[in-house]
Amino acid sequence: MTTAQQPENKVQQARTVAELVDSIQALTTEIQELYCLDEIPWVLGVSWGKDSSTVLQLVWNAIATLPPEKRTKTVYVITTDTQVENPVVSAWVRKSLQNLKVAAKKQEMPIDPHLLQPAIEDTFWVNLIGKGYPAPRNQFRWCTPRLKINPANQFIREIVRANGETILVLGTRKAESSKRAATMKKHQVDRVRDRLSPNASLPNSLIYTPIEDWSNNDVWIYLNQWDNPWGQSNKELFAMYRGATADNECPLVVDTSTPSCGDSRFGCWVCTLVNKDKSMEAMIQNDEEKEWMQPLLDIRNELDIKDDREKRDFRRIWGDVQLFERNKDGKHSVEPIPGPYTKYWREYWLRRLLEAQTKTRRTAPENMRDITLITLEEMSEIRRIWLEEKHEFDDSLPRIYQEVTGEEFQDPRPGADYSLLGRDEWAVLEEICADDSMHLELMAKLLDTERQFRKMSRRVGIYDTLEKCFATSSRSKDEAVKNAHLKRDLKTAAEQGDIEKVKQLTLADFATPDTQAMSNDKPLRVYAPDAKVDATNLTKSDAETKTWGNMKFKK
C-alpha cells in the first residue's frame, strides 16, 4: 500500500453529504454504462489504501446491482507486493485480498484478484545487498520501476496481448497534490470521454479515474457510511490511518480548520526517498504492541544518511571510474561518482537484516511471528551474484546466516554448494596480498574466471574476460582516479583542437617507470572518443602501446 497524501486542494469546495450521495449515484450509473459498453477487460489497481479501496468498493457495488447476465466482463484486481512493505500494512493487504477472493466467488462477481511480485532479480535486497545498489535517492530512484511499475505493467501487457486493449481503473485524485493535479489535467486534453485518459507508457490502454474530483473528506465519509461488500471492515482501515499520524487523531472534516486524516504515508519500510518514515514512527509511538517494529525503523534510518561515499566503491558498478563536477559549499571539484556498496558493507547490511528478522520473530505478536524480511530465494540470488558476478568465492553468505540465525543455510539453487574455491583459498589470497585490496580483488577475479571457463569445451571469450579483469582491477584507487582525469583532460583538449595539450598529456601518460623511453622512430596515434582532432605526429619506441601486461608486471 502506498499513499502519499498532501493537504487538500484549497480551491476545491467542500460538498455536503447530500451532494456526495447524488455524486455517488451518478458515478454508479457511469460505472455501469462503461462496464456494459463493450468487452474490454478492466484492470483495477489497488494498494488497499483509502483511495483505491474506495474505487474498488464503488465498482463492486455498481456491478453487483446489474443483472447476473450482464456481469460477463472480468475485472482484474491487481496488488503489487514489493516485499518491503510496512509489515502491518502488508498483513492488512493479504487479509483484504483473501476476503475479496472468497466474497467474489460466493457472490458470483466477475472479480479476479492477483497478487503481483517483482522478479527475484529486481527485489530490493537483491539489488542493495547483492549488487550493491546504494539506498534509493531522488537522483537514483532505482526501486520504483523494479518493485512497483514493472510487475503491474507486465500483467497489463499480458491482458492487452490476450484481448487487444484494456481499461486501467485507478484511485488517483487531483486533491492528492498539486503535481498530481497538473499531470491529470495534462492528460485530460487527449481524453476520449469523461475520465478516460490515454496511457502514455502502455499502448492500447485507457485510464479511468472515477474519484478524481473527490476530497479526503469525501473518501472517508463514503468508507465509513457505506458497508464494505466483501466483508472487510473499513473501520480497521480508518484506525490504521489514525494510528499512523503523529497525534493519533483522524477526524472527519467539518470545516476548513479541521485537519483531514490522510497526512500519513504508508509504503516501503526501507524507503529513503522521504525524510522520515512518519507512519511507522507514529505506529510505534501510539501502540506498545507495535514496538517490535523498532529494529526495522533503525535499519531504515541507518540506510538514510546524506553522504554514504565511504561505504561505496570509487568505481561504477561496471568497473570504470566516472568523474563529475561537484560544487559543495562554494568549492568546485571534479570527483569520481561513487559506485555500489563495498563487500564489507554488503555483508554488513545482510547481517543487520537477519538480526532484525530474528529479533522481530521473537518479539512480534503471535499473528506476526512468521514475518519474513528477506526470503530464502532472495538470499540464494544474492549468494549467486557474490560468487559468480563479483567473484567473491569466500562464500560468506551461508556463514553469516548461520552466525546470526543459528541455522544452516539451505540453498534451493541446484549445485549451489559445489565449488572448487572457498574460504580457505580466500584466506591464502588475503595473506599473500596483505593490505593491497585491489591486488586481492584482481587475483580473485582471475582465479574465478578460470574456474568458470574450466568446463567449457570451447573457452571462447576467456581472454576478453581476463582483459576486463585487469582493466577494472589492476590499478589502485589513486592510479585509477588519476587515469580517469587524464582521459577526461585528453578528450577535452582533443575536442577543443588543442594539439599541444594533447601532446603534453600523451607524453605525460607514457613518461612512467614501467614504459620504454620515448623516441622518434615510430608514430603514435592518439585516440579520444568523440575527438575532433587526431594527433599522429607523436612517436615512441618499439614498446608499442601500453597494455595491462607491461603496466602491472614491470621488467
RADAWO-V190650 format. One line per field, one symbol per residue. ss: DSSP state (H for helix, E for strand, C for the rest). psi: psi as a letter, one per 40 degrees, with the letter a starting at -180 (. if undefined). burial: b if it has 24 or more other C-alpha atoms within 12 Angstrom, else e. Layout:
ss = ???
psi = ???
burial = ???
//
This chain:
ss = CCEECCCCCCCCCCCCHHHHHHHHHHHHHHHHHHHHHCCCEEEEECCCCHHHHHHHHHHHHHHHCCCHHHCCCCEEEEEEECCCECHHHHHHHHHHHHHHHHHHHHCCCCEEEEEEECCHHHCHHHHHHHHCCCCCECCECHHHHHHHHHHHHHHHHHHHHHHCCEEEECCCCHHHCHHHHHHHHHHHCCCCECCEEECCCCCCEEEECCCCCCCHHHHHHHHHHCCCCCCCCHHHHHHHHHHCCCCCCCCCCCCCCCCCCCCCEECECCCCCCCCCHHHHHHHHHCHHHHHHHHHHHHHHHHCCCCCHHHECCCCCCCCCCEEEEEECCEEEEEECCCCECHHHHHHHHHHHHHHHHHHHHHCCHHHCCCCCCCHHHHHHHHHHHHHHCCCCCCHHHHHHHHHHCCCCCCCCCCCCCCCCCHHHHHHHHHHHCCCHHHHHHHHHHHHHHHHHCCCCCCCCHHHHHHHHHHHHCCCHHHHHHHHHHHHHHHHHHHHCCHHHHHHHHHHHHCCCCCCCCCCCCEECCCCCCCCCCCCCEECCCCCCCCHHHHHCCC
psi = hhhhiiiihedhhiiidddddddddddddddddddedaehiihhhiefadddddddddddddddeiideegehhhhhhhhheefihddddddddddddddddddddefifhgihhiiiideeiddddddcdehihiiddggeddddddddddddddddddddediihhhifiidedidddddddddeddeidahehiihdehifhihhgdfdeiiddddddddddhiheeeihdddddddddeeidefigiiheieehiiheeihhaheeheeidigddddddddehdeeeeeddddddddddgidhfdeeiieiideeihhiihhghfehhihiihiaiiiddddddddddddddddddddeiideeefhhdhiddddddddddddddefgeegedddddddddeihhghehhedehidiaddddddddddebegddddddddddddddddedehdhfheddddddddddeeeiidddddddddddddddddddefgdddddddddddegideiiiiifehihhhhhhfieihheeiiiaeeaihiddeddgi.
burial = bbbbbbbbbeeeeeeeeeebeeebeebbebbbebbeeeebbbbbbbbbbbbbbbbbbbbbbbbbebeeeebebbbbbbbbbbbbbbbbbbbbbbebbeebbebbeeebbbbbbbbbbbbbbbbbbbbbbbbbbbbbeeeeebbbebbbbbbbbbbbbebbeeeebbbbbbbbbbbbbeeebeebeebbeeeeeebbbbbeebebbbbbbbbbbbbbbbbbbbbbebebbbebbbebbbbbbbbbbbebbbbbbeeeeeebbbbbbbbbbbbbbbebbbbbbbbbebeeebbbbbbbbbbbbebbeeebeebbbbbbbebbbbbeeeeeeeeeeebbbbbbbbbebbbbbbbbbbbbbbbbeeebeeebeebbbbbbebbbbbbbbbbbbbbbbbbbbbebbeeebeeebeeeeeebeeeebbeeebeebeeeeeeebbbbbbbbbbbbbbebeeeeeeeeeeeeebeebbbbbbbbbeebbebbbbbbbbbebbeeeebeebbebbbebbeeeebeebeeeeebebebeeeebbbeebbbeeeebeeeeeeeeee
//
